[in-house]
Amino acid sequence: MSKQQNEKLEIIRHSTSHVMAEAVLKLFPGSKVAIGPSIDNGFYYDFELTRPITQEDIPLIEKEMRKIVSEPHAFERREVSREEALKMFADQPYKVELINDLPEDVQISVYNQGNFTDLCRGPHVESTKDINPQAFKIMKTAGAYWRGDEKRPMLTRIYGTAWEKPADLKNYLDMLAEAERRDHRKLGKELDLFHIDEENPGEIFWHPNGWTIYSTIRDYVRQKIRKDGYVEVNTPFVMPRTLWERSGHWAKYRENMFITESEKRLFALKPMNCPGHVEIFKNRLRSYKDLPLRMAEFGSCTRNEASGALHGIMRVRGFVQDDGHIFCTEAQIPSEVKKFCDLLKDMYKDFGFGDDKISVKFSTRPELRVGDDATWDRAEAALADACVQAGLTYEIQPGEGAFYGPKLEFTLVDALGREWQCGTIQVDYQLPSGERLNAEYIGDDNGRHHPVMLHRAVLGSLERFIGILIENFAGAFPPWLHYQQAVVIPVAPSFNEYAEKVAGILTDADLRVSADLGNDRMNAKIRFAQTQKIPYMLVVGEKEMAEGTVAVRFRNGAPQKVMTVEEFKQYLLDNVRNHSVDL
């Protein structure tokens, strides 16, 4: 979807939220309104209702909304003084609070449509007739604290979605139904991958099937980064307050850190790995000849996320990152970023995300930043040059860079067209500086210099990335990733011994294969293998045993093939070696 289309939809959704607010006030007279913005794929509005909302109310609200848009009213913008605004919304305490919090020099505006007036910056559609009555839907209700503060009143948040055409709404609802079918939490249970204890939210218990996938990904990443010149390290999970104070995290990130005390000293469970990597760099005297130094870690991190923000394995408290930091000179930034982009593209391809499924966002200098403009000019130019060299197009996000340097963010588009931000590379002049952790190397001039630090990750959180893969493949992982690559199914118990022999040959080749020797009939075993989304089902009977073959049934329904055991072994080994996403 183009930027122009997105902007048009945002306006439609914002306007629809106003229509919904008008409908709610008609059905719940005396209720109080708070805020109603557009959001990704929809909108919401927060209310203090005069009575609890029920499921039976939803179609009544939608009916009233359709009635409102069928009687076209213009969205009329009017600028008002602070005094006028306070008088206008005197019976709406949340609006009064918003007005009082506005800076003195801000121009206050209101929008009116029909009998409803709202405090709003806009913009809006010209008229309610620009909202298609068959292209919006109320999706759900939830509780939401006013301004996100649990000490403030709990409001009722009504979520909706709105589109330009009814067909767009249908496509969106179909996508949601498919997303529900692919939900990693549902599939995680069905495939016995993991569980999360209600008493321990945000922490994952990996079961054998899930841990096999996890370990396969970790080993794959390890092999790739070693070939790319990284040294792997490991840093402590618990580090002292003094380090976090020097790094700046104590002041800027403390509320997201788990703090503990020992022997009258404060320590934090690390929320990120970068300070530890700087400490390793500093542990001995470095020379410019040591640079670039590429340091990688499967770093266990924990962050004190609010329980309400947690979501399966996508948003957790304890996670592992494929983290890495490159210590280099400023002159080495372009080549190192290019090298990283090449690595990232190569790895994403093996997970089924080709160049057409990758988008790059280039975040430039924010208003509040450290360093002079000349340094930022060089850093931004280096990132832009690296993208061009790597064949990546990018979208500029002005002012969205970190305070210490610009960054690239890599977003993957999954099978449902959803976007997931995964990889990143960030230029950092600040953390290794004398004002922070004071990392130094001896330059070719025999003087001491601070290196530039490139923060980088390809997958990001391994847990979250696995969640993305589960939903992208709907649990039908490529053979190289699947916890069980094939199952040998005898047509009768008399062929169990041959089935075991076949499984043994394949297992000895380091393939994940087992024989199903249970008491169920063959068809039941095949159905079970299909529910587990096992790529290959190897059926063996009298003919196969006599000829040393297997009848290969493919998960995707491709025509069955008969292969010798050796042929199938080589076929699967080649598939795994090539990291193919196809069968």
N, C-alpha and C positions, 0 to 999 in steps of 0.2 A: 504494500500500500504506500502510495506517495505521501510526501510530507503535506501536500495540499489537501489530499483526501483525509488524512489524519486530523488536520486542523478543522476541516468541515465537520467531521464526526464529533470532535470535541465540542464544537458550538451546538450541534444538534442535541448532544447529551446534556450539556449544561442547561439548555433551554428546557429539555424534558424534565430535568430535576425541578425546575420552577413550576412546571405544570403539575408535577406530582405533589409538590408542596401545597399548591392551591387546592388540589383534590383532597388531600389529607385534612386540611383545615375545614373544608366543607363537611367532611364526614366525621371529623373529631373537633367540633367547635370548642374554642377556648384553649386549644393546644398551643404550645410554644415552638417556634422554629429556631434552628441554630444555623448550620451551614449545609450547602448542597453542591459540591463540586463535581465536575466530570473526572472520571478515573479511567484506567485501562479497560477497554471494552464496555464501559458503562458509566454509571453515576450513582451517587447516594445522596440522601438528605437525612439529617439528624433532627429528631423531634422529642419534645417532652409532651407525651400524649396524655389526654384526660382519662384514658383507660387503656389497659393492655391490648395490643394488637393481636389478632388471631389469623389463622390461615383463611378463614371465611371472609376476612376483610380484604384480602389481596385482590380477588376479582372485582370487588366493589370499587376499590381505588382505581383499578385499571379502567373500569367502565366510566367512572367520573372523569378520568384523564381523557378518554376518547370523546366524551361529551364536550370537554373544554376545547380540544383542538378542532372539533367540528364546527365550533362557533368562532371563526377566526378573529383573533385580537392581535394587534401590533405589539411588539416588544418595544416599549418607549423608554429611552434613557433620559434621565434628568439629573443635573448636578444640583446638590443642595448644600446648605451650610451645616455645620455641626449642630447648631441649635435646631434647625429644621429636622435633621435626621433624628435627633434625640426625641423630639416631639412626635415625629411620625411613628417611631417604634417604641413609644413609651410603655406599651403593654407587652413588649417582647424583650425580656431581660437579657437574653443571649445576644441579641442584636445591639442592645444598649452597651453591653460590655465590649463588643467588637468596635463600636463607634468610639468609645472612650479610650480604647487602646491605640487608635490610629494616630500617627504623628500629626502635629498641628498643621504642617504644610501640605498634607495630603488632600487632594480634591475628592470629596465624597460624592458617590453617584448611586442612584437607585434605578431599578428597572420595574416597569409596570406592564402587566398584561391583564386586561380585563379588570377583575376586582382584586387582583393580587399584586402587591408591591413588595420588592425585596431589595435589601442592601446588596449591591453587587457591582463589580468592576466591568462585567461583561467579557467578551461580546456575546450576542445572542443572534438567533435567526430573526428575520424581519417580522415574521408573524407566526402565530401558533399553527397556521395552515401549512407551514414549512416542515412540520413534524408529521410524519406518516402515522396514522392511527393504528396501522397493522404492523408497525415496525419497532414497537417497544414492548417491554415486558418487565414486570417486577420479579426479581429473582429470589430474594430472601430478605429476612430481617435479622438483626443482631443487636446486642447491647454495645454501647460505646460511651466511655466516660467523656464528659465535656472537656475538650482540649487535651484528651489523652491522659488526664490527671485522675487517678483513682480516688482522690479526695474530693473530687467534684461530682455533680449529679450524673447518674447513669441515664443516658438518653436512648431512645429507640432509633436505630439506624436502618433505613429502608434502602436496599440496593435495587437498582434496575439496570437494564441495558436498552440501548436505542440505536437504530441503524437507519440508513437512508431508505432502504427498500425492504419489503417483507421477506424477499428471498435471502437477503443478507442476514436477517434475524434467524431464519430457518437454518442457514448454514452454520451460524454461530451456535445455535442450540444443538445441532447435530454434532458439532465439534466437541461441545461440552459433554454430550452423552458418550462419545468415543473416548474423551479424556477420562471420564469416570471408569470406563471399562479398562483403561490402561493405568489407572491410579497405582502408583508404586506401593502404596500401603496395602492395597487389596492384593496385588500380585505378589508382594513380599510374603504375605501369609500363605497364598495358594501355592507358591513355589518353595515355601519353607526357607526363605532367605535370611530373615532377621525378625526380631521383635523389639519393642520398646515398652518397658515396664511403666505402668501408670505412676508408680511411686518414685520413678527416676526419670522424669521427662527430659528429652533431649539427649539421652545417652543410648547407644545402640548395642544390642546383643546380637552379634553375628552368628548365624547358624552355619553348619558345614557348607551348605550349598552357596550361601551368600559369601562366606569367607573365601571359598574357592574363586569366585569372581573377583573379589577384592584383591586377593593375592596375585591373581593373574594380571590384573591391571597394574598393580604395584611393581611386579617383576618386569612387565613390559616397559613401564616408564624408566625403571632402573637401567635396563639394557640400552634404551634410547639415549638417556642423558650421559651414560658412560661413554658411548660412542661419540657424543657431542662435546666431550672434554670437561665434564663436570666431575668434581670430587664430592663424594657423599659424606656428610657429617651427621652428628646427632648432638643436640643441645639439651640441657636440663629442662624438665617439665616445670620445675619450681625454681624461681629466681628472685633475688632480693629486691626490696623496694628501691634501694639505691640505684640499681641498674635502670629500673623503669622511670625513676625520676630523671636520670641523665638522658634517657632516650626521648623523654617528653610524653611517654604514654601515661605516666601517673597523673599528670595534669589534664590530659586530653581524653583519656580512655578508661579512667579508673572505674567508672560506674559499670563498665562491661567486664570487669576483671573479678575473678574469685580471689579473695585475700585470705591469708592464713597467718597465724602468729606462732613463732617458735623461739624460745629463749629470749623473749622480750624484743624480738625483731620481726618486722613485717615482711612477708613474702607474697608473691602472686603466682598463680598458675598461669603459664604464658598464654596470652591470647594470639600471639604471633611470634614468628621465629627470627625476625630481622636483627634484634639486639644481640641475640646469641651468636649469630654469624659474624657480626662485627667484632665480638669478643674473641672469636677464633682468629679472625684476621689480625687482630692486635697482639696476639699472644707471642708473636716473634717479629723481628724486624723484617719488613718486606722491601723488595726492590722493584723498580719499574719493570725489570725483566720478569718478575712474577705475574705481571698483569697482561691480559685479563685473568683474574682468578674466578672461576665459576664454581660456586658452592651450592650444593643441593641437599635437601633434607626432606624425608617424609615426616614432617613435623607435627607431633600431636599437640593440638591447641584446644583451649576451652574458653568459652565466652559466656558471660552471664546474661543470656538472652531471656527476655520475659517469657513465661510459659505460654502465654497466649499467642506469641509470635512463632512458636515452634510448629514444624510441619513435617511429620514423618522423618525421613532421612535427608530431606531437602534443606531443612532449617533446624539445626541441632545445637547443643551446647558443647559437646565433645566431638572433635573431628580431626582428620589428618589432611594436610595440604601437600601437594607435590611442589613444595616451596623451593625457591632458589634465589640466590643473589650473586650478581656479577660485579666484582670490584674491578674497575677499569679507569683509564684516563679519559678525559673529555674527548680526545681525538678518536678513541676507540668506540665511542657510543654508536655511530652509524653502523659499523661492521658487526658489532655485538647484537644490536637490535635486529639487523637483517638476518643474522645467524639464528636468533631466537624465533623470528617469524617463520623461517624455513622449517625449523624443528616443529613448531606448532602446527603448521599446515600438514606436515608429514604424519604427525600423530593423529590429528583430527580425521584425516583420510582413512586411517585404519579403523576408526570407530564409526565410519559411515558418513562422515561430514566432509564432503568435498568443498572446493572453493565456493561453489554456489550456495552452500549452507553456512558460510562464515561471513559475518559483517564486522567491520572494524569501526570503533568510535574513538576519535582522537580528541582528548580533553586538554585544552590549553590553559594558560595561566589564569588563576583566580584573582579576584581583587585583593584578597588578603594572602600574601605570599612572602616567602623569604628569597633573598638573592636579587641581583640587579637585572635590569631588562636585557642587557647584553648577554648575560648567561642564559636567560630564558630563551632569547632569540636562537642561540646556538643549540640548546637542547631540543626546542621544537623543530628546528630545521633538521636536526639529526633523525628525529622520529619520522618526520615526513619523508625524508630521503630513504630511510630504511623500508618504509611501506612501499614506495615506488619500486625499489630494487627487488622486493619480495613479491611484486605483482599483486599487491593488495590495495584496493580502493578503500577510502575511509570517509566517514562523516565527521565533520568538525563539531565539537561540543564546546563552544566558547565559555571560558571561565570555570570549567568543570574539573580542571586538573587538581592534584593534591597541592597543599600549600608549599610543598618542598620541590615540586617538579611536575612536568607534563606526563601524560600516560596514554597508553593505548589499551582499549578494552575490546576483547574478542567475544562476539556473541554468536551462538549456534542456533540455527533454525531447525526444529525437530519435525517429525513426520506429520504433526498437526499444525505446523506453521507457527508454533510458539517460539519465542526467543528466550535464550538462556545465556546470561553473561557468565563466561567461564574463565578464559585466559586473560592475563594482563601483563603488561610490562610498564614499569614506572621509573622515571629518572629521579634520583634523590641526591641532592648536594648537601642536604641538611644533616641526616643521621651520622654520616662519617666525619662531620665537621668538628672543629675545635670547640664549638659551642655545645655540642652534644656528646658523641662517644669518642671523638678524637682518634679516628683511624688514620694512620700515616704510612707512607712508603718513601723510600729514597729515590729521587728522580735521577735522570742522567746528568743533572747539574750538581749532584751530590747534596741537594737541598731536600728538606722534608715537605711533602705535599699530601693533601687529603685526596683519596680516590673518589671517583663518582661511584655511586651504588645503584645498580639496576635491580629493582624488585621484580621477580617474574614468576608466573605460574602458568601452566598449560591447562590442566584440568581444574585447578582450584581445590576445593574440598573433594576428596575422593568419595566421601559419602554422598554428597550432593550429585556428583557426576554419575555415580551408579544409579541414583534415583532418576536422573535424566535418561540414562540408557534404558532402564526398565520401561519407562513410559514411551520412549522413542521406538523401541522394538516390541512393545507390548509383551515383554517377557520372553520373546523369541530371539534370544541372543545369537549372534554369529557363532559358528562352531568354535572359534578360537577362544571365545569368552565364556561359553556355556559351561556350567558346573558339571554337566554330563554330556559328552559329545556324541555318544551313541549308546544304544542298549541292544544286547543280543537277546532275541526272544525265540525260544524253542517252540515248535508247533505241538510238542507233546513231551511229557517227562522223560521218555526214552532218549531224547536228544539233548538232555541237560548237560551231559558230559562234553559233547561237542560244543555246545554253547559256552561252557566254561573255558574250553580250550581256545576258542576264538577270542573271547574277552581277554584271556591271559596274553595272547599274542599282541593284541592291540595295547593292552596296559603296559606290557614290557617295552613298547615303543613310546612310552610316556604320553599316551592318550588316555582321556578320561572315559573309560568304557566299563560297563558291568553287564552281567548276565542276569536276567529276571527269571529266577528259578522258583517263583512262588506257585501256589496251587491254582491260581486263576487260569481260565482258558486263554488261549492265544489272543483272541479278539479283545478281551478285557485288558490284557497287558498292553496291547497296542493303543487302546483308548487312554489308558493311564499315561503312557509315554507321550501321547499327544497333549494331554492336559499339562504335562510337565514341559512341553514345548522342546523336547529332545530333538536335535537336528536329524539324526539318522536312527531308524529302527531296522536292525539286521535280523531278519527272520530265517531260521534254520530248521530244516527237516531232513528226511531221508536222502533226497536228491542232493541237497547242499553238503551233507556229511560225506556222501560218496564221492563228490567232485571237489571237495575242499573249497566251497564257495559260500557266499551269503547272498540272500535276496534283500536288496537295499530299498527300504521305503523312506521317502524324503518327507520331512516335516511340511514342506510347502506344497505337497500334492503332486510333485513332478512324477513322470512315469517311473515305475519301479525298474531297477537294474539288477542284474546278477553279476557279481564280481567275485574273483578269487579273494581269499582273505588278504593276500599280499597286495593285490590291486587296490582293495578298499583302504588298506593301511596307508599305502602311498598316496592315495587320493585325499585322505583326511589329513595326513601330514603336510601335503602341499597346501591344502586349504588353510591350515593353522599357520604354517610358516609364512604365507602371503597375507595373513590377517584379512582374509576375504570376508565380506559381510554377506556374501551369497553362498548358497549350498552347492 
